[in-house]
Amino acid sequence: MEPDKNTTPDTEGNKPNSDQQAPADALSRTPEDLEQEAATQKAASGVADEPAEKPVSPLKRFMRRVNVYLLLFLLLVVVSGVVIAVNYLNSQKTSNVTPASTEPNIASQKLTEDALKQLANTDTSVGSASQTLTIQGNAIIEGQTLMRGNLNVAGNFQSGGRIQGPSLTISGESNLGTAQINSLQVAQNVAIQGATTVRDLSVAGGATFAGAVTASQITVSKLVLSGNSSIEIPNHLAFTGPNPGRAPNAGVLGAGGSASVSGSDSAGTVNINTGNGPSVGCFVRVNFNQAYATSPRVIISPIGAGAGLSTYYVDRNNSGFSICAASTPPANSAFAFDYFVTG
């Protein structure tokens, strides 16, 4: 019988095993398959067994099975996570740090019980200006307290007594139940809704009152009524002031005659007593205490029969006026003239 063409004897004369299959593609086999195939070939060729290889560790087996690109990707992800975590922690530290230019770095120190006893018995300085004294409970100070620096109150401030100081600045709203102010200066508008009692009110600028103004006495240097305004005086109208000066004319009054003035620059009465032999002319000159800017208007009214018998007239200028007679007045007679002066 001819030998099978598909079988070739090996060097030892042994035929190949018919059950063996053709080797698969080397690229699709694992390292374990390659090792098993090499062992089979050595057994078939009759070559003496080489010393057994050392067992492979599980880590090396895992590294052989895992793709190297996957490891690089995982390494990149871990490095990125570490960088992000470090940046976040640094940002948190930066936001919690207060700049030295805005607030000083003040160390905190707790006040112990021994320190409190030391404060109660002696005058002692606790800490330094760079430290903070924190009192968690309530504090009652029976004596006087001196603050050499600024006093900042985070909550409400209540005072059972007076608050004294050279100046008080309130930036927000202020509700005052009862306030006594010796001198009040308001830079902007003031709105007073309720009743206001003012002992002395001095207004350097203009003042506007939308409602009625009630006062026992109003003293003004000049009163100006604008528009279609009117003055209503239900009671008496009096023009007070010092008596103006007078200068009688003895030649016109006659022998033993006299003249007097009672009133003010605005209104009053001129009393005339003629003597023997009065003559034509001005009885008396009335001099104003304060001269007018221009010649005023003088209105006179005769009082008594003697004044009516006289043909009287007025001679005036900005410093005063004279009451005169154009005809000879009656002798030894007493009469008067009321006057009213407007600028």
C-alpha positions as CSV (number, residue, x, y, z in Angstrom):
1,M,0.0,0.0,0.0
2,E,1.3,3.4,-0.9
3,P,1.7,5.9,1.8
4,D,-0.9,8.5,2.2
5,K,-0.1,11.7,0.3
6,N,-1.6,13.8,2.9
7,T,0.6,12.4,5.6
8,T,4.3,12.9,5.9
9,P,6.4,10.9,8.3
10,D,8.5,12.9,10.7
11,T,12.2,12.5,11.3
12,E,11.6,9.7,13.8
13,G,9.4,7.8,11.4
14,N,6.2,8.5,13.3
15,K,3.1,9.5,11.4
16,P,1.3,12.6,12.4
17,N,-1.8,12.3,14.4
18,S,-4.8,12.3,12.1
19,D,-6.9,14.0,14.8
20,Q,-4.6,17.1,14.8
21,Q,-6.1,20.0,13.0
22,A,-4.3,22.7,11.0
23,P,-3.0,25.5,13.3
24,A,-5.3,28.4,13.4
25,D,-4.2,31.9,12.6
26,A,-1.6,33.1,15.1
27,L,-3.3,36.4,15.4
28,S,-6.5,34.9,16.8
29,R,-4.8,32.7,19.4
30,T,-4.0,33.7,23.0
31,P,-0.7,33.2,24.7
32,E,-2.1,30.2,26.6
33,D,-3.0,28.5,23.2
34,L,0.5,29.2,21.9
35,E,2.1,27.7,25.0
36,Q,-0.1,24.6,24.8
37,E,0.7,24.1,21.1
38,A,4.4,24.4,21.8
39,A,4.2,21.8,24.5
40,T,2.3,19.4,22.2
41,Q,4.9,19.8,19.4
42,K,7.7,19.0,21.8
43,A,5.9,15.9,23.1
44,A,5.3,14.7,19.5
45,S,8.9,15.3,18.4
46,G,10.2,13.3,21.4
47,V,12.4,16.2,22.5
48,A,13.2,16.0,26.2
49,D,11.1,18.2,28.3
50,E,12.6,21.5,29.2
51,P,12.4,22.7,32.8
52,A,8.9,23.8,33.6
53,E,8.4,27.5,33.3
54,K,7.5,29.5,36.4
55,P,3.8,30.1,36.9
56,V,2.5,33.4,35.6
57,S,1.0,35.8,38.2
58,P,-2.6,36.9,38.0
59,L,-1.5,40.5,37.5
60,K,0.5,39.6,34.5
61,R,-2.3,37.5,33.1
62,F,-4.7,40.5,33.6
63,M,-2.2,42.9,31.9
64,R,-1.9,40.5,28.9
65,R,-5.6,40.4,28.5
66,V,-6.3,44.2,28.9
67,N,-5.7,46.5,26.0
68,V,-2.9,49.1,26.6
69,Y,-5.0,51.9,25.1
70,L,-7.7,51.3,27.6
71,L,-5.1,51.7,30.4
72,L,-4.0,55.0,28.9
73,F,-7.6,56.3,28.8
74,L,-8.2,55.3,32.4
75,L,-4.9,57.0,33.5
76,L,-6.0,60.2,31.7
77,V,-9.4,60.2,33.4
78,V,-7.7,59.8,36.9
79,V,-5.2,62.6,36.2
80,S,-8.0,65.0,35.1
81,G,-10.1,64.2,38.2
82,V,-7.1,65.0,40.4
83,V,-6.5,68.3,38.7
84,I,-10.2,69.4,39.0
85,A,-10.3,68.5,42.7
86,V,-7.1,70.4,43.4
87,N,-8.4,73.5,41.6
88,Y,-11.8,73.3,43.5
89,L,-10.1,73.1,46.9
90,N,-7.8,76.1,46.1
91,S,-10.8,78.2,45.0
92,Q,-12.6,77.4,48.3
93,K,-9.6,78.5,50.3
94,T,-9.3,81.8,48.3
95,S,-13.0,82.7,48.8
96,N,-12.7,82.2,52.6
97,V,-9.7,84.4,53.0
98,T,-10.4,88.1,53.7
99,P,-8.0,90.6,52.1
100,A,-5.7,92.2,54.6
101,S,-6.5,95.6,53.2
102,T,-10.2,95.4,54.1
103,E,-10.1,93.7,57.5
104,P,-7.2,93.1,59.9
105,N,-6.2,89.6,60.9
106,I,-7.3,89.5,64.5
107,A,-6.6,86.4,66.5
108,S,-9.4,85.1,68.8
109,Q,-8.8,84.3,72.4
110,K,-11.3,82.9,74.9
111,L,-11.7,84.6,78.3
112,T,-11.3,82.1,81.0
113,E,-12.8,82.1,84.5
114,D,-9.4,83.0,86.0
115,A,-9.2,86.0,83.7
116,L,-12.6,87.2,84.7
117,K,-11.7,87.0,88.4
118,Q,-8.5,89.0,87.6
119,L,-10.6,91.6,85.8
120,A,-13.0,91.9,88.8
121,N,-10.2,92.5,91.3
122,T,-7.7,94.7,89.5
123,D,-7.2,96.9,86.5
124,T,-5.8,94.5,83.9
125,S,-5.2,94.6,80.2
126,V,-6.4,91.4,78.5
127,G,-4.9,90.6,75.1
128,S,-3.7,93.1,72.6
129,A,-5.1,95.2,69.8
130,S,-4.8,92.4,67.4
131,Q,-6.9,90.0,69.4
132,T,-10.7,89.7,69.9
133,L,-12.5,89.3,73.2
134,T,-15.6,87.0,72.7
135,I,-18.2,86.8,75.4
136,Q,-20.8,84.1,74.6
137,G,-23.1,84.9,77.5
138,N,-24.7,88.1,78.7
139,A,-22.4,90.8,80.2
140,I,-23.4,93.4,82.8
141,I,-21.1,96.4,83.4
142,E,-22.1,98.3,86.5
143,G,-19.4,101.0,86.2
144,Q,-18.4,103.3,83.4
145,T,-17.2,101.9,80.1
146,L,-14.8,103.8,77.8
147,M,-14.4,102.8,74.2
148,R,-11.3,104.5,72.7
149,G,-12.0,103.1,69.3
150,N,-15.2,102.7,67.2
151,L,-18.2,100.9,68.6
152,N,-20.0,98.6,66.1
153,V,-23.3,97.0,67.1
154,A,-24.5,94.2,64.8
155,G,-28.0,94.0,66.4
156,N,-30.4,96.5,68.0
157,F,-29.1,99.2,70.3
158,Q,-31.2,100.1,73.3
159,S,-30.4,102.7,75.9
160,G,-32.3,103.2,79.1
161,G,-30.7,106.6,79.8
162,R,-29.5,109.5,77.8
163,I,-27.2,109.3,74.8
164,Q,-24.7,112.2,74.8
165,G,-22.1,113.0,72.1
166,P,-20.7,115.8,70.0
167,S,-22.4,114.5,66.9
168,L,-24.9,111.8,65.9
169,T,-25.0,110.5,62.3
170,I,-27.9,108.1,61.3
171,S,-27.7,106.8,57.8
172,G,-31.0,105.0,57.8
173,E,-34.5,105.6,59.3
174,S,-34.8,106.8,62.9
175,N,-37.9,106.7,65.1
176,L,-37.6,109.0,68.1
177,G,-40.3,109.0,70.7
178,T,-39.2,112.2,72.5
179,A,-36.2,114.2,71.3
180,Q,-34.8,117.3,72.7
181,I,-32.5,119.1,70.2
182,N,-30.7,122.3,71.1
183,S,-29.7,123.0,67.5
184,L,-31.1,121.2,64.5
185,Q,-29.7,121.6,61.0
186,V,-31.4,119.8,58.2
187,A,-29.6,119.7,54.8
188,Q,-32.5,118.3,52.8
189,N,-36.3,118.2,53.0
190,V,-38.2,117.6,56.3
191,A,-41.7,116.1,56.4
192,I,-43.6,116.5,59.7
193,Q,-47.0,114.8,59.7
194,G,-48.2,115.4,63.2
195,A,-48.4,118.4,65.4
196,T,-45.2,120.2,66.0
197,T,-44.4,122.6,68.8
198,V,-41.5,124.9,68.2
199,R,-40.4,127.4,70.8
200,D,-38.2,129.6,68.6
201,L,-38.2,129.1,64.8
202,S,-35.7,131.0,62.6
203,V,-35.9,130.4,58.9
204,A,-33.0,131.7,56.9
205,G,-34.5,130.8,53.5
206,G,-38.0,130.4,52.1
207,A,-40.8,128.7,53.9
208,T,-44.0,127.3,52.3
209,F,-47.1,126.3,54.3
210,A,-49.9,124.5,52.5
211,G,-52.2,124.7,55.4
212,A,-53.2,127.1,58.1
213,V,-50.5,128.6,60.4
214,T,-51.5,129.4,63.9
215,A,-49.2,131.5,66.1
216,S,-49.6,133.7,69.1
217,Q,-47.1,136.1,67.5
218,I,-45.3,136.3,64.2
219,T,-42.4,138.8,63.8
220,V,-41.3,139.4,60.2
221,S,-39.2,142.1,58.7
222,K,-41.2,142.1,55.5
223,L,-44.6,140.5,54.6
224,V,-45.3,140.0,50.9
225,L,-48.7,138.8,49.6
226,S,-48.5,137.2,46.2
227,G,-51.3,136.8,43.6
228,N,-54.9,137.5,44.5
229,S,-54.2,137.3,48.3
230,S,-56.0,139.1,51.1
231,I,-55.5,139.9,54.7
232,E,-58.4,139.2,57.1
233,I,-58.1,140.7,60.5
234,P,-61.2,140.0,62.6
235,N,-59.8,141.8,65.6
236,H,-58.2,145.2,66.1
237,L,-55.3,146.4,63.9
238,A,-52.6,148.2,65.8
239,F,-49.4,149.9,64.5
240,T,-47.0,150.0,67.4
241,G,-43.6,151.5,67.7
242,P,-41.7,154.3,69.4
243,N,-43.1,157.8,69.2
244,P,-41.7,159.8,66.4
245,G,-39.9,163.1,67.0
246,R,-41.7,166.5,66.9
247,A,-40.7,170.1,66.3
248,P,-43.5,172.7,67.2
249,N,-43.6,176.1,65.5
250,A,-44.2,178.6,68.3
251,G,-44.8,181.5,65.9
252,V,-47.8,179.7,64.3
253,L,-49.2,178.2,67.5
254,G,-49.3,181.7,69.2
255,A,-48.1,182.8,72.7
256,G,-48.5,179.9,75.1
257,G,-49.4,177.4,72.4
258,S,-48.1,173.8,72.4
259,A,-48.1,170.6,70.2
260,S,-47.5,166.8,71.1
261,V,-47.4,163.5,69.1
262,S,-48.4,160.1,70.3
263,G,-48.2,157.0,68.1
264,S,-45.6,155.6,65.7
265,D,-44.2,156.2,62.3
266,S,-47.2,154.5,60.8
267,A,-50.2,155.9,62.7
268,G,-50.8,158.3,65.6
269,T,-52.3,161.6,66.8
270,V,-51.0,165.1,66.8
271,N,-52.5,167.2,69.6
272,I,-52.4,171.1,69.1
273,N,-53.2,173.8,71.7
274,T,-53.2,177.3,70.2
275,G,-52.3,180.4,72.3
276,N,-52.8,184.1,71.8
277,G,-52.3,185.3,68.3
278,P,-51.8,182.2,66.2
279,S,-50.9,182.7,62.6
280,V,-50.9,180.9,59.2
281,G,-48.3,178.2,58.7
282,C,-47.3,174.7,59.9
283,F,-48.2,173.9,63.5
284,V,-45.7,171.1,64.1
285,R,-43.1,168.9,62.2
286,V,-43.3,165.1,62.8
287,N,-40.0,163.3,62.2
288,F,-40.0,159.5,61.5
289,N,-37.8,157.3,63.6
290,Q,-36.8,155.4,60.4
291,A,-37.0,157.3,57.1
292,Y,-38.8,155.8,54.2
293,A,-37.0,155.0,50.9
294,T,-39.3,157.5,49.1
295,S,-41.8,160.1,50.2
296,P,-44.7,158.2,51.9
297,R,-48.5,158.8,51.7
298,V,-49.9,160.7,54.7
299,I,-53.6,160.7,55.5
300,I,-54.8,163.0,58.3
301,S,-58.3,163.4,59.9
302,P,-59.3,166.6,61.8
303,I,-60.6,166.0,65.4
304,G,-62.6,168.9,67.1
305,A,-64.2,172.1,65.9
306,G,-61.0,174.0,65.9
307,A,-59.4,171.6,63.5
308,G,-62.5,171.8,61.3
309,L,-62.3,175.7,61.2
310,S,-58.7,175.5,60.1
311,T,-57.9,175.1,56.4
312,Y,-55.3,172.4,57.0
313,Y,-52.9,170.6,54.6
314,V,-49.8,168.4,54.8
315,D,-46.3,169.0,53.8
316,R,-44.3,165.7,53.6
317,N,-41.0,164.0,52.5
318,N,-39.3,160.7,53.2
319,S,-38.1,161.7,56.7
320,G,-41.4,163.1,58.1
321,F,-44.4,165.4,57.5
322,S,-45.9,168.7,58.8
323,I,-49.5,169.7,59.5
324,C,-50.2,173.2,58.4
325,A,-53.1,175.8,58.2
326,A,-53.7,177.9,55.2
327,S,-56.0,180.2,57.2
328,T,-55.6,181.7,60.7
329,P,-56.6,179.0,63.3
330,P,-58.8,179.9,66.3
331,A,-56.9,181.2,69.3
332,N,-56.8,179.5,72.6
333,S,-58.3,176.4,71.2
334,A,-57.5,172.6,71.6
335,F,-57.9,170.3,68.7
336,A,-56.1,167.3,67.1
337,F,-55.3,165.5,63.8
338,D,-55.0,161.7,63.4
339,Y,-52.5,160.5,60.8
340,F,-51.9,157.3,58.9
341,V,-48.7,156.8,56.8
342,T,-48.1,154.2,54.2
343,G,-45.0,153.7,52.1
